[in-house]
Amino acid sequence: MEITTDIEKIFQATKYQGDTAITIPPFFQNAGRGTERIWGEETANPQPMVINWPGLNDKEKTELIPTLSTTDNWILLTHPQGASNKSQPPLGESQRIARADGKNSRHKGWWREGKDELATHSMTTEVWISTRGWIPEAIRIAIQEALEQENTKDTPSFGREDLEEIHRSGTEAGHLGIYNFSGSVYATDGSNNKGVMGAGFFQLDEHRGGCCQLGRGEEGNSSNRAELEAACLALEDSKRQQDRKPVILLSDSACFLSSSQKWTGEGKSPSMHGNPDADIMRDIVQLLLERIIQGAQNESIFRRSCRKTRGC
């Protein structure tokens, strides 16, 4: 995302080719795949375009080549096409202007194996333009510097342009109402690296977070335990807030979600027996119970206030 953001600004591109409707950067006015238009309007004059070549299949690349062969206001990002990491033009009418060894590209399908080391798989990136095109040396240097940035993670784009807000509203978080939520939004995560467990949270609305290391040998260690502790940290932090606003807690832990679900609703008889992380789960249930009681008390105060206002 960051390299695309930088090149879009440097090259003043308005159109993007590659990826899917979910993963295309939202700050482009037009987007597509080959001859397919995903969003935006076609114009009579060719638009400055950024192309993510690996994000297109063979059919879409073939559909795009006639446009690339007859225009010169495009910039193409790809990985080396030749053997042994050697450059090879993605199409005949192209010239390379920048190349840098990647450090943080994710291995395709890394999440299927669940191995963290795959998330830092290195991959070389190249930038190509039309042989009929030309860019100032200052822009070429800026693109090269953007490729060589050493940021370890992408920073999400949270621009306020209409297109960006529309894009966010269509994401999973947008459908959940998170971006317009009036309370506090917490994201939590836990890790277990060779028996060393860590837990942390980030509060979106205040742009701050907290973390801790946990665990003793006799308690055992697992990624589930770390995930539960991360949720517990977030709930404890929300308890310390004076205004006690409503809370959305985001977690990717199926263990936390399924364990806490047992303690909500009616007609269930959950038990901590046999739960290896019962000590943390008890704290989570207690914190959730306190929030429910606090909410009921606030609702009662609100109702009494309304009655007095109406003269009841």
LINVEN-V922290 format. One record per backbone hydrogen bond with DSSP energy under -0.5 kcal/mol. CO is the residue of the C=O (numbers start at 0). NH is the residue of the N-H. E is the energy in kcal/mol with one decimal. If there is no record, write none. Layout:
CO;NH;E
CO;NH;E
This chain:
0;4;-2.4
1;5;-2.5
2;6;-2.4
3;7;-2.5
4;8;-1.8
5;9;-2.6
6;10;-3.1
7;11;-1.0
7;12;-1.0
13;28;-0.7
13;29;-1.9
14;49;-2.4
15;31;-2.1
16;51;-3.0
19;23;-2.1
24;27;-1.1
29;15;-1.5
30;37;-2.4
30;38;-1.7
31;17;-1.8
32;35;-2.3
35;32;-2.1
35;37;-0.6
38;30;-2.2
47;13;-2.2
47;14;-1.8
48;74;-2.4
49;16;-2.2
50;52;-1.1
50;76;-3.2
51;54;-1.3
52;55;-1.7
54;18;-0.8
56;60;-2.3
57;61;-2.2
58;62;-2.1
59;63;-1.5
60;64;-1.6
61;65;-0.6
63;66;-0.7
63;67;-2.0
64;68;-2.5
65;69;-0.9
66;69;-0.6
66;70;-0.8
72;48;-1.8
73;129;-0.6
74;50;-2.4
75;127;-2.7
76;52;-2.2
77;125;-3.2
81;84;-0.7
82;85;-1.5
85;81;-1.8
90;93;-0.7
91;93;-1.0
92;130;-1.3
94;128;-2.6
97;126;-2.5
99;124;-2.5
106;109;-2.0
108;111;-1.5
108;112;-0.8
109;112;-0.6
109;113;-1.3
109;114;-0.9
113;115;-0.6
114;117;-1.2
115;118;-1.9
116;119;-1.3
117;106;-1.9
117;120;-1.4
124;99;-2.2
125;77;-2.2
126;96;-2.8
126;97;-1.3
127;75;-3.1
128;94;-2.8
129;132;-1.0
135;139;-2.0
136;140;-2.5
137;141;-1.9
138;142;-2.4
139;143;-2.2
140;144;-2.5
141;145;-1.9
142;146;-2.0
143;147;-1.5
145;148;-0.9
153;155;-0.6
155;157;-0.5
160;164;-2.2
161;165;-2.4
162;166;-2.3
163;167;-2.4
164;168;-2.0
165;169;-0.9
166;169;-0.8
167;170;-1.3
167;173;-0.5
170;174;-2.6
171;175;-1.4
172;177;-2.2
173;176;-1.4
177;180;-1.1
183;185;-0.5
183;247;-2.7
184;203;-2.7
185;249;-3.6
186;201;-2.2
188;199;-2.2
190;197;-2.2
191;193;-0.7
192;195;-1.5
194;196;-0.7
195;192;-2.5
196;213;-1.8
197;190;-2.6
198;211;-2.4
199;188;-2.0
200;209;-1.8
201;186;-2.5
201;203;-0.7
202;206;-1.1
202;207;-1.3
207;202;-3.9
209;200;-2.5
211;198;-2.5
213;196;-0.8
215;218;-1.7
215;219;-0.7
216;219;-1.2
221;225;-1.6
222;226;-2.3
223;227;-2.4
224;228;-2.2
225;229;-1.9
226;230;-1.9
227;231;-2.3
228;232;-2.6
229;233;-2.0
230;234;-2.2
231;235;-2.4
232;236;-2.3
233;237;-2.3
234;238;-1.6
235;239;-1.1
236;239;-0.5
236;240;-0.6
237;240;-0.8
245;183;-2.8
247;185;-3.1
247;249;-0.6
249;187;-2.4
251;253;-0.7
252;256;-2.1
253;257;-2.7
254;258;-2.4
255;259;-2.5
256;260;-1.7
257;261;-1.0
259;262;-1.3
260;263;-1.6
271;274;-2.2
273;275;-0.7
274;277;-1.5
276;280;-2.4
277;281;-2.6
278;282;-1.1
279;283;-2.2
280;284;-2.6
281;285;-2.4
282;286;-2.4
283;287;-2.5
284;288;-2.6
285;289;-2.4
286;290;-1.8
287;291;-2.1
288;292;-2.7
289;293;-2.7
290;294;-2.4
291;295;-2.2
292;296;-2.4
293;297;-2.4
294;298;-2.1
295;299;-2.1
296;300;-2.5
297;301;-2.4
298;302;-2.3
299;303;-2.4
300;304;-2.3
301;305;-2.1
302;306;-2.2
303;307;-2.0
304;308;-2.1
305;309;-2.0
306;310;-0.6
306;311;-2.9
307;310;-0.8
